Amino acid sequence: TPVAVAFTPPKNARPGEIGTLLDTSADKVDVTATIMDLAVRGYLRIKPLDGKGDYEFERGKPAEGLERYETKLLSTLFSQGSRVTTDDLRSKQYGDLLSGTQTELRTRVAKELKWFRANPLLSQGLAIAAGVGLILAGVGIGLGLAFLAGLGLVGLALIVTGLAVIVLHRRFSPRTAEGSAVLAQSRGFKQYLATAEADQIRFEEGIDVFSRYLPYAIVFGVTAHWVKVFQDLEAQGRYSFNTGYWYYGVGNPAHFADSTRTGSSSRRRGPGSRRRSTS
């Protein structure tokens, strides 16, 4: 369905929430976008440690006035101190960082924001179970009716239906009217981030537009284009990267998004290729 271009994200909708709404799943990239969004808002700082994709996270201002999944993420991330590296995060004590945040995100969009009629994971799990049930029933009926005038095709129909349900299980997470409205606005904002040119960027006084919208570009899978637009603006002398308040050191903050998305099975995965320093 055609959507109207939106120059700002839906009101009070955070990047990770929108990412979960888009494909009815709280993915690794949604957690990545949430980390970057919290950094942009001052709750932590990100520093690259080397050229191999390792980073250090430093605690920022107190975690006050945040949503439960954001508080959960920060408390787990800094459970051992005010600084933590990506190498530290590979230990078992941080095992709940990803899964715990994903669980809280699903609860947020379903129960608190009411964008879904039920928890997406539960709805999809029931759909998969139903698909498996249809397949088993199809096998049983097919074997049973195979000896009765060739009626084994009835079982085959059930098997095909079951397979289709399993393949399309993500569609069994119906959105509410409010969720559908936010989805339409989100797609309009995605269109803006994905197609905007340097002379079309709308700057807001006192706001670093590049950083503010970068987490949204992550969940939409348009990070490379968003970065390129501002590199063009910098080349024209119309913009100067100033991410030091949340991302400092060498490299581009987009590298963080790309490196943490590598290996993700999300629909928005795909590392970028920008290498220009913006420090």
Disulfide bonds with the S-S distance in Angstrom:
none
